[in-house]
Amino acid sequence: MAQIIVTSSLNKMSGKTLLTAHLSVMLAADYSAAVMDGATENSALAMFIAKRYNLNLGKNYKLPIAPYHSLQKEKFAELKDSCDVILLDAPDEKYFKYADVLLTPLCTKEGFNAVTASDSLYASLIWEAKKQRAALGKNAFRWIVIPNDDYTPEDIKKITEAGKILGFQLAPRLHRRPEYANGLKSGVTVLDKDQPELKTLFDLPDLYARRELKKLASFIWPTK
């Protein structure tokens, strides 16, 4: 039975798809992984996976790939028995109840308000999803908030305190590095540094970005 990792967006440009893509590379190196989103046409996530397939075919690379599936064409429940992990770039809140882990990239004042106010719509949606899981006899999912904006130390303190009330953990910050966006566009990410034929493509900023992703992954999966 697959572990379901749901990435949820509080607002546009939060880094939801970028995070899903990079985590898929990390997990596909060691596990049978798949990625899904709700796009009706070619999405950024679908194009990212396609580019990695093309690089492997055209240049004989050995990039780890988590196959892409569309929620518009397939029921994600059909994959649960054939994968170790499914990363779901969630189109809306109705998928929260399926999560084993819910990841929330956090940016802007709107995002800050959504996770620090107990009566916010977002907090209410997550509480409802937890109740739905409980009604089905399932454990509550682990909710992780990942800041990727320039929040002040006072903001971070407030978010941390809110997490104790709302039930989320605050992950290490994931900076808005151009290296992450470049990887999504090209199909080659900072996580591919260990590929022998690609080592010359990376420099010091890429190594910092890679270290940051590894730190985040260790927070999400302490025993991975």
KOLDRENVEX-7663 format. One line per 8 residues: number of its first residue (from 1); their letters; for each residue x, y, z of N, C-alpha, C. Coordinates in pm, whole numbers, padded with zeros to 5 digits. Example, Ala and Ser with C-alpha at 12.3 -4.5 7.8 and 13.67 -1.06 7.14 Angstrom:
1) as) 01319:-00569:00780:01230:-00450:00780:01320:-00330:00780  01285:-00225:00708:01367:-00106:00714:01290:00003:00787
//
This chain:
1) maqiivts) 00084:-00119:00000:00000:00000:00000:00088:00125:00000  00065:00212:-00093:00150:00330:-00110:00127:00433:00001  00235:00501:00036:00222:00619:00120:00181:00735:00029  00083:00814:00072:00031:00923:-00010:00084:01055:00044  00160:01126:-00038:00213:01257:-00003:00136:01361:-00082  00056:01441:-00016:-00025:01543:-00082:00039:01680:-00061  00062:01752:-00169:00113:01888:-00160:-00001:01984:-00190  -00024:02075:-00100:-00139:02165:-00109:-00092:02310:-00120
9) slnkmsgk) -00165:02388:-00198:-00127:02528:-00219:-00223:02621:-00148  -00168:02717:-00075:-00251:02821:-00015:-00279:02934:-00113  -00192:02951:-00209:-00208:03055:-00310:-00122:03020:-00431  -00143:03090:-00540:-00066:03063:-00661:00081:03099:-00638  00166:03032:-00713:00310:03055:-00707:00368:03025:-00569  00311:02930:-00499:00361:02894:-00367:00478:02796:-00374  00501:02737:-00490:00608:02638:-00504:00559:02495:-00489  00429:02475:-00497:00369:02342:-00477:00419:02241:-00581
17) tlltahls) 00410:02277:-00709:00451:02185:-00815:00602:02166:-00814  00675:02272:-00790:00821:02264:-00784:00864:02167:-00674  00801:02177:-00559:00834:02087:-00448:00800:01942:-00483  00683:01920:-00541:00643:01785:-00579:00743:01724:-00677  00785:01802:-00776:00878:01752:-00878:01011:01710:-00815  01065:01794:-00729:01196:01763:-00671:01189:01645:-00574  01083:01639:-00496:01069:01524:-00406:01052:01395:-00484  00988:01403:-00601:00970:01283:-00683:01104:01228:-00730
25) vmlaadys) 01197:01317:-00763:01331:01274:-00805:01402:01204:-00689  01390:01263:-00572:01457:01206:-00455:01402:01068:-00420  01270:01054:-00425:01208:00927:-00387:01225:00820:-00494  01219:00861:-00621:01229:00764:-00730:01364:00695:-00735  01465:00756:-00671:01598:00694:-00669:01600:00568:-00583  01508:00559:-00487:01511:00447:-00392:01381:00367:-00384  01273:00422:-00438:01143:00358:-00422:01066:00357:-00554  00960:00276:-00556:00867:00280:-00668:00770:00395:-00642
33) aavmdgat) 00790:00505:-00714:00714:00626:-00688:00635:00669:-00812  00529:00744:-00789:00449:00800:-00899:00408:00941:-00859  00383:01025:-00960:00334:01161:-00934:00202:01180:-01007  00117:01263:-00948:-00014:01289:-01006:-00051:01436:-00987  -00130:01488:-01081:-00195:01617:-01061:-00330:01615:-01133  -00400:01726:-01125:-00534:01729:-01182:-00543:01804:-01313  -00430:01821:-01381:-00430:01899:-01505:-00510:01832:-01616  -00579:01914:-01695:-00654:01862:-01809:-00565:01855:-01933
41) ensalamf) -00459:01935:-01936:-00362:01932:-02046:-00223:01919:-01985  -00122:01928:-02070:00015:01912:-02022:00046:02015:-01914  00076:01967:-01797:00110:02055:-01685:00260:02067:-01671  00303:02160:-01585:00447:02175:-01560:00505:02047:-01504  00429:01978:-01421:00476:01852:-01364:00487:01744:-01470  00387:01734:-01558:00391:01635:-01666:00507:01663:-01761  00530:01790:-01792:00639:01825:-01883:00775:01796:-01820  00787:01818:-01690:00911:01787:-01620:00945:01639:-01631
49) iakrynln) 00846:01554:-01607:00868:01410:-01616:00901:01370:-01760  00832:01428:-01856:00856:01397:-01998:00999:01434:-02038  01047:01548:-01990:01184:01590:-02022:01286:01492:-01966  01261:01438:-01849:01354:01341:-01792:01354:01211:-01873  01237:01168:-01917:01231:01051:-02004:01311:01076:-02132  01294:01193:-02191:01363:01224:-02318:01514:01232:-02298  01558:01285:-02185:01702:01291:-02158:01760:01150:-02142  01688:01064:-02077:01735:00925:-02061:01743:00854:-02195
57) lgknyklp) 01644:00878:-02280:01641:00813:-02412:01742:00874:-02508  01748:01007:-02511:01832:01074:-02610:01978:01081:-02575  02010:01088:-02445:02149:01105:-02404:02200:00990:-02317  02119:00887:-02304:02158:00770:-02225:02186:00804:-02080  02117:00905:-02028:02126:00934:-01886:02052:00826:-01808  02072:00826:-01677:02001:00733:-01591:01931:00810:-01479  01855:00909:-01519:01786:00993:-01422:01671:00915:-01358  01660:00917:-01225:01546:00851:-01161:01416:00924:-01197
65) iapyhslq) 01313:00848:-01227:01186:00906:-01273:01070:00842:-01199  00981:00926:-01148:00853:00880:-01095:00750:00903:-01205  00691:00799:-01263:00596:00815:-01373:00482:00910:-01337  00439:00983:-01439:00331:01081:-01421:00195:01020:-01455  00095:01056:-01375:-00043:01014:-01400:-00135:01132:-01377  -00240:01142:-01457:-00336:01251:-01444:-00461:01205:-01371  -00506:01283:-01277:-00631:01252:-01207:-00751:01263:-01300  -00732:01331:-01413:-00841:01343:-01510:-00863:01213:-01586
73) kekfaelk) -00760:01130:-01588:-00767:01007:-01669:-00766:00880:-01585  -00713:00887:-01465:-00699:00768:-01383:-00746:00795:-01240  -00797:00695:-01175:-00831:00705:-01034:-00706:00675:-00953  -00671:00768:-00868:-00543:00752:-00801:-00544:00631:-00708  -00661:00586:-00666:-00669:00466:-00582:-00617:00342:-00655  -00623:00344:-00789:-00577:00229:-00867:-00426:00210:-00859  -00353:00314:-00821:-00207:00307:-00813:-00157:00264:-00675  -00244:00268:-00577:-00200:00252:-00438:-00135:00117:-00411
81) dscdvill) -00175:00015:-00484:-00119:-00119:-00460:00004:-00149:-00546  00037:-00058:-00637:00150:-00084:-00727:00270:00008:-00702  00260:00097:-00604:00368:00191:-00576:00403:00190:-00428  00524:00233:-00397:00562:00255:-00258:00512:00390:-00209  00513:00488:-00298:00475:00623:-00261:00413:00694:-00381  00309:00773:-00356:00246:00856:-00458:00253:01001:-00412  00307:01087:-00498:00311:01230:-00469:00199:01296:-00548  00108:01357:-00476:-00010:01415:-00538:-00004:01567:-00530
89) dapdekyf) 00010:01631:-00644:00005:01777:-00654:-00143:01814:-00654  -00199:01836:-00535:-00344:01838:-00517:-00409:01959:-00583  -00511:01936:-00668:-00583:02047:-00730:-00678:02116:-00634  -00726:02047:-00532:-00817:02107:-00435:-00820:02024:-00307  -00899:02073:-00212:-00898:02015:-00078:-00964:01878:-00067  -01034:01834:-00167:-01103:01705:-00155:-01005:01587:-00145  -00878:01612:-00178:-00778:01505:-00172:-00704:01503:-00037  -00731:01600:00049:-00662:01602:00179:-00685:01473:00257
97) kyadvllt) -00806:01421:00253:-00841:01305:00334:-00764:01179:00295  -00702:01178:00176:-00626:01062:00133:-00480:01067:00181  -00440:01179:00235:-00298:01201:00266:-00251:01120:00386  -00130:01068:00376:-00056:01021:00492:00031:01135:00544  00079:01216:00449:00154:01337:00482:00099:01450:00395  00068:01562:00456:00021:01680:00383:00127:01788:00393  00178:01832:00278:00281:01936:00273:00218:02067:00227  00246:02175:00299:00193:02306:00265:00307:02406:00249
105) plctkegf) 00352:02434:00125:00448:02543:00105:00383:02675:00145  00457:02757:00216:00397:02877:00276:00468:03004:00231  00392:03095:00172:00447:03224:00133:00338:03330:00144  00376:03456:00144:00291:03575:00148:00217:03590:00281  00163:03708:00300:00085:03737:00421:-00041:03653:00426  -00098:03625:00309:-00217:03540:00303:-00188:03401:00360  -00074:03346:00322:-00035:03216:00374:-00013:03220:00524  00054:03325:00570:00079:03341:00713:-00052:03342:00791
113) navtasds) -00150:03419:00743:-00279:03428:00812:-00352:03293:00812  -00336:03217:00705:-00408:03090:00692:-00363:02986:00793  -00237:02995:00838:-00187:02893:00933:-00169:02947:01074  -00201:03075:01096:-00189:03129:01231:-00326:03162:01292  -00431:03158:01211:-00566:03184:01261:-00643:03052:01270  -00687:03017:01389:-00755:02888:01408:-00888:02881:01334  -00944:02997:01300:-01072:02998:01229:-01057:03023:01079  -00935:03008:01027:-00913:03028:00884:-00979:02917:00804
121) lyasliwe) -01015:02947:00680:-01078:02848:00595:-00986:02728:00573  -00858:02754:00552:-00764:02646:00526:-00754:02551:00646  -00741:02608:00765:-00734:02525:00885:-00862:02444:00903  -00975:02504:00868:-01103:02433:00879:-01111:02317:00782  -01059:02336:00660:-01060:02229:00560:-00974:02111:00605  -00862:02141:00666:-00774:02034:00713:-00837:01961:00832  -00899:02034:00920:-00967:01970:01033:-01078:01878:00983  -01151:01922:00881:-01257:01840:00824:-01201:01713:00762
129) akkqraal) -01088:01725:00692:-01024:01607:00632:-00980:01508:00738  -00929:01557:00849:-00888:01468:00958:-01008:01395:01017  -01120:01463:01029:-01242:01399:01079:-01290:01291:00982  -01279:01318:00852:-01320:01219:00752:-01233:01094:00762  -01104:01113:00783:-01014:00998:00798:-01048:00919:00925  -01077:00991:01032:-01111:00924:01158:-01239:00841:01141  -01334:00893:01065:-01460:00821:01042:-01437:00693:00964  -01329:00691:00885:-01295:00572:00808:-01202:00478:00884
137) gknafrwi) -01170:00514:01008:-01081:00431:01089:-00935:00446:01055  -00898:00560:00993:-00759:00583:00954:-00693:00683:01050  -00563:00670:01062:-00488:00765:01145:-00488:00903:01083  -00474:01005:01166:-00464:01141:01115:-00334:01157:01035  -00339:01235:00929:-00218:01257:00851:-00125:01354:00924  00001:01347:00885:00101:01439:00938:00101:01564:00851  00080:01679:00912:00073:01806:00838:00203:01883:00860  00270:01916:00750:00398:01986:00756:00389:02116:00676
145) vipnddyt) 00420:02226:00741:00421:02358:00676:00566:02394:00643  00588:02436:00518:00725:02462:00469:00735:02609:00425  00793:02695:00508:00803:02836:00468:00903:02856:00355  00865:02936:00258:00958:02968:00148:00955:03116:00115  00930:03198:00216:00925:03342:00201:01010:03406:00309  01029:03537:00300:01114:03608:00396:01034:03648:00520  00990:03548:00594:00920:03578:00719:01020:03622:00826  00975:03714:00910:01060:03762:01017:01070:03657:01128
153) pedikkit) 01170:03668:01215:01177:03575:01329:01049:03577:01413  00987:03694:01425:00861:03703:01500:00749:03627:01429  00747:03636:01295:00649:03560:01217:00668:03409:01239  00793:03365:01231:00823:03222:01249:00782:03175:01388  00803:03260:01487:00762:03225:01623:00611:03207:01630  00537:03296:01564:00390:03288:01566:00343:03163:01491  00409:03132:01379:00372:03012:01303:00398:02887:01387  00513:02884:01454:00547:02769:01538:00445:02749:01650
161) eagkilgf) 00405:02858:01714:00306:02850:01821:00171:02805:01768  00135:02854:01648:00008:02814:01587:00008:02665:01555  00124:02613:01518:00135:02471:01487:00100:02383:01605  00130:02429:01726:00099:02352:01846:-00052:02343:01867  -00124:02444:01818:-00269:02447:01833:-00339:02377:01717  -00294:02406:01595:-00360:02352:01476:-00309:02213:01437  -00194:02173:01492:-00148:02037:01468:-00056:02019:01351  00024:02121:01316:00122:02105:01209:00263:02123:01263
169) qlaprlhr) 00360:02072:01186:00501:02090:01217:00560:02190:01118  00649:02274:01167:00714:02373:01082:00848:02318:01035  00861:02299:00905:00983:02243:00846:01089:02351:00827  01214:02312:00802:01316:02411:00767:01276:02488:00642  01318:02611:00634:01281:02696:00521:01338:02642:00390  01257:02649:00286:01301:02617:00150:01307:02749:00074  01426:02800:00052:01442:02931:-00012:01394:02929:-00157  01358:03044:-00207:01316:03057:-00347:01440:03070:-00436
177) rpeyangl) 01507:02959:-00454:01631:02959:-00531:01603:02939:-00680  01671:03013:-00767:01651:02993:-00912:01690:02853:-00957  01778:02788:-00882:01821:02652:-00919:01702:02555:-00920  01606:02576:-00831:01489:02488:-00828:01402:02509:-00952  01377:02634:-00985:01295:02664:-01103:01364:02619:-01231  01495:02636:-01237:01570:02592:-01355:01558:02441:-01375  01561:02368:-01265:01548:02223:-01273:01412:02180:-01324  01308:02251:-01282:01173:02218:-01327:01161:02240:-01478
185) ksgvtvld) 01227:02344:-01528:01219:02376:-01671:01304:02282:-01757  01421:02244:-01706:01514:02166:-01788:01495:02016:-01775  01440:01973:-01661:01430:01830:-01635:01547:01775:-01557  01654:01852:-01544:01772:01811:-01467:01777:01896:-01341  01774:01833:-01225:01770:01907:-01099:01901:01896:-01023  01913:01977:-00919:02033:01974:-00835:02050:01837:-00769  01944:01759:-00763:01951:01625:-00706:02017:01524:-00799  02042:01565:-00923:02106:01477:-01021:02258:01492:-01022
193) kdqpelkt) 02312:01562:-00923:02456:01591:-00921:02541:01465:-00922  02491:01358:-00866:02571:01236:-00855:02575:01155:-00984  02498:01195:-01083:02505:01127:-01213:02642:01159:-01276  02724:01058:-01305:02862:01083:-01353:02869:01177:-01473  02776:01163:-01568:02782:01243:-01689:02733:01386:-01670  02680:01417:-01550:02622:01549:-01526:02700:01632:-01424  02803:01578:-01366:02873:01647:-01257:02925:01785:-01295  02965:01802:-01418:03023:01930:-01460:02918:02039:-01476
201) lfdlpdly) 02791:02004:-01471:02685:02103:-01490:02657:02182:-01363  02708:02137:-01248:02669:02196:-01120:02782:02276:-01058  02743:02387:-00992:02841:02469:-00922:02795:02489:-00777  02858:02583:-00706:02833:02597:-00563:02688:02629:-00528  02620:02721:-00596:02478:02745:-00563:02392:02620:-00576  02423:02535:-00673:02348:02411:-00689:02368:02319:-00569  02489:02318:-00515:02518:02233:-00400:02444:02282:-00276  02435:02416:-00261:02358:02471:-00149:02211:02433:-00162
209) arrelkkl) 02158:02443:-00283:02018:02409:-00307:01993:02261:-00280  02085:02178:-00322:02072:02034:-00301:02074:02002:-00151  02164:02066:-00078:02173:02043:00065:02043:02083:00135  01982:02191:00089:01857:02238:00147:01743:02138:00124  01736:02082:00005:01636:01980:-00025:01658:01854:00058  01782:01815:00074:01813:01697:00155:01773:01719:00300  01795:01840:00349:01757:01872:00487:01606:01865:00503  01533:01916:00405:01388:01910:00410:01339:01766:00407
217) asfiwptk) 01398:01685:00319:01358:01544:00309:01385:01471:00440  01494:01502:00507:01524:01438:00635:01422:01477:00741  01368:01597:00729:01263:01640:00823:01132:01565:00795  01100:01550:00666:00975:01483:00630:00983:01335:00661  01097:01273:00625:01117:01129:00645:01242:01108:00729  01234:01119:00859:01354:01108:00944:01429:00977:00930  01359:00869:00891:01424:00739:00883:01457:00699:00739  01434:00790:00640:01458:00754:00500:01607:00727:00476
//
